[in-house]
Amino acid sequence: MTKEPLIKRPEPTNKKPKMRNKDLRHYIGAAGVFILVVALMLFLAYNDIPSANKDIFVSIIGMIVGSLSVVIYTIIGKNPDEVNALQQKVESLQSLADTMEKRNDQLEAMIIELQREIISKLSVVGAQFVLKDKKTKNDA
């Protein structure tokens, strides 16, 4: 007869979640923009820009480089929208914890007051109760 355990424990899972198509597209797009910026920098290192097109070219490069922060966050896995959503969730949970702490303090105060009332009522009943001890009867 084999003994089976009474409680079956779930087996630990160390599986990482698979990338969704949307995440994969974002990752590839971010890597593509990053490679584009690096290629552009290499191009500018070897070639000169005519002065007639310089202002337009500099403004376009500025916009591309300005988007690099979002690109880098996407590559390393920090999506700004997810970070904002998580921050909002943390704030809401913090406010919930604060509310629960206040409620806990109120309940503790109610329990303390109830204990005081019980003690005072027992004291009144106890004052009327006379405990007769055997030693006091023998001594008298």
N, C-alpha and C positions, 0 to 999 in steps of 0.2 A: 504494500500500500504506500503510495507516494503522498507526501505531505505537501500541499500547496499553501503558499503564504496567504494569510487572511486578507492582507491589503496589498494590492498590486501597485507598486510605485511606477510612476511614469518615467520612461527612460529619458535622460537628459538629451536635449537636442542642441547642437552647436552649429546648426546650419545657418548660413547667412542668407538673407532674403535675396532672391534673384532680381536683377535689374529689369524694370519694366521697359517697354518700348519707348515711352516718353522720356524716361531717364536716360536711356541709351542715346536717343536722338539729341538730347541736351548736352550730354557728355561729348559726343562726336562733334556737334556744332561748336561747342566751346573750344575743343582742341583745334578745330579748323580755324577759328578766329585767331587763336594764339599762334598757330603756325603761320597764318597770313601776316600777323604783325611782325613776327621774327623775320619772315622772308622780306617784308617791306623794309625792315631795318638793314638787312644785308644788301638789298638793292640800293638803298640810299648811301650805304658805305662806299659803294663802287661807282655810282653815277651821280651826276649833278642835275639839279632841276633848273629849267630855264626861269629867269626872273619874272617873266610874264605869267607863268602858271604857279608861281611859288605860293601866293596867298591862298588860292583855292586848295592846293595840295596840302598846305600846312593845316588848314581848317578840317579837311577830311581826315588827315592823320590824327589830329587832336580828338576828333569824335571817336575814332577807332580805339585809340589808346585810352580814352575815357571809359570805354566799356570793358576794359581789361579787368577791372575789379570784379565785375559780375562773372566774367569768363573764368577767372581764377577761382572764385568761390564755387562755381559749378564743377570745375575740374577736381577740386579737393573734396567736393561733396557737401558743401554748405550752400544750400539754396536759400537766398534771402527771404523768399516767401515762407519757406518752412521755418526759418529762424524766427520770423515775426509771429507766425502762428503759434510756435512753441512758447514764445515770450508772453503772448496773450493768455495762453493756457496756464502758464506759471503764475501770472498775475491773478487770474481768476481763482486758482487753487489757493494762492496766498490769502486772498480776501475771504475765501471759504474757511481757511484755517483760523484766521483772525476772528471770524464770526463764531466758529465753534469754541474757540478759547473763551470768548466773552460769555457764551452760553454755559460753558463749563463752570466759569466763575460764579454765574448766577445760581446754578444748581448747587454748587458747594455752599454758597451763602444760605440757600434754602434749607439744606441739610443741617447746617450748623444751627440755624434758628429753630428747626424742628427738634434737634437734640436739646437745646436750651429749654424749650417748652416742656419736653418730656421730663427732663431733670427737675424742673420747677414743680411740675405736677406730682412727680414721685416724692419730692421733698415734702409737699403738703400732706400727702398720704402717709409718708414715713414719720412725720412729726406726731401724728395721731396714733401710730402703732407703737406699742410698748413691748419690748423684748424682755421677757422674764428669764433670768439666768439662774441656774441651779445654785451657783455659789452665793448669790445674793440672798436666796431663801435660807440657806444654811447659816449664813453669817448673822441674820437678823433674829 
